[in-house]
């Protein structure tokens, strides 16, 4: 039992490292605002096109920045869920049906 717990901790650490190495992006206003984050939902960069920055008012800029951040975080969340599901499948296989104990 402790072996499985230790294995789960190791796999979780490996998954965190993989997610740290993967980047996702969220954009707004046709790519004029781009936010890059890791698969672990850490914002790495925010880029705003110079011409858009000069033209946009503060409220517009804030709203679109929030849109881009949320898109990047949504992609990171989807990636994290996929990685978690794959890890669980690798570790536990088809235990979801309890090995067919209750019939089909």
C-alpha positions in Angstrom: 0.0 0.0 0.0 2.8 2.4 0.9 4.5 1.5 -2.4 1.4 2.7 -4.3 1.3 5.9 -2.3 5.0 6.5 -3.0 4.5 5.7 -6.7 1.6 8.2 -6.8 3.7 10.9 -5.2 6.5 10.3 -7.8 4.0 10.3 -10.7 2.5 13.6 -9.4 6.0 15.1 -9.2 6.7 14.0 -12.8 3.4 15.4 -14.0 4.2 18.7 -12.4 7.5 18.9 -14.1 5.9 18.0 -17.5 3.3 20.7 -17.0 5.9 23.3 -16.0 7.7 22.6 -19.3 4.6 23.0 -21.5 3.3 26.5 -22.4 -0.1 27.5 -23.5 -1.3 30.8 -24.8 -4.4 32.9 -24.7 -5.1 35.8 -27.1 -7.5 38.6 -27.4 -8.3 41.2 -30.1 -6.9 39.0 -32.9 -3.6 38.4 -31.2 -3.0 42.0 -30.1 -2.8 40.7 -26.6 -1.1 37.4 -25.9 -0.7 35.7 -22.5 1.6 32.7 -22.1 1.3 30.4 -19.1 2.7 27.0 -18.1 0.5 23.9 -17.9 0.6 24.5 -14.1 -1.3 27.8 -14.6 1.7 30.1 -13.9 1.6 33.2 -16.1 5.0 33.6 -17.8 4.6 36.5 -20.2 2.1 39.1 -21.3 2.5 40.8 -24.6 0.6 43.8 -25.9 1.0 45.0 -29.5 2.5 48.5 -29.4 -0.1 50.1 -31.8 -3.0 48.6 -29.9 -1.5 49.8 -26.6 -1.4 53.3 -27.9 -4.9 53.3 -29.2 -6.8 51.4 -26.5 -8.3 53.0 -23.5 -7.6 51.7 -20.0 -11.0 49.9 -19.6 -10.7 48.2 -23.0 -7.1 47.1 -22.3 -8.1 45.7 -18.8 -11.1 43.8 -20.2 -9.1 42.2 -23.1 -6.2 41.4 -20.8 -8.6 39.5 -18.6 -10.0 37.6 -21.6 -6.5 36.6 -22.7 -5.5 35.5 -19.2 -8.6 33.5 -18.8 -8.1 31.7 -22.2 -4.6 30.8 -21.2 -5.6 29.5 -17.8 -8.5 27.5 -19.4 -6.1 25.8 -21.7 -3.7 25.1 -18.8 -6.6 23.6 -16.8 -7.6 21.4 -19.8 -4.1 20.2 -20.2 -3.7 19.5 -16.4 -7.0 17.5 -16.4 -5.8 15.5 -19.4 -2.4 14.7 -17.8 -4.2 13.8 -14.5 -6.6 11.4 -16.3 -3.7 9.8 -18.2 -1.7 9.4 -15.0 -4.7 7.8 -13.2 -5.4 5.5 -16.2 -1.7 4.3 -16.2 -1.7 3.8 -12.4 -5.1 2.2 -11.9 -6.1 0.8 -15.2 -9.7 -0.2 -15.3 -10.4 -0.2 -11.6 -13.2 2.3 -12.2 -15.5 -0.7 -12.8 -13.9 -2.6 -9.9 -12.6 -5.3 -12.2 -16.2 -6.2 -13.3 -17.1 -7.3 -9.8 -20.7 -6.1 -10.2 -21.3 -7.5 -13.7 -22.1 -5.5 -16.7 
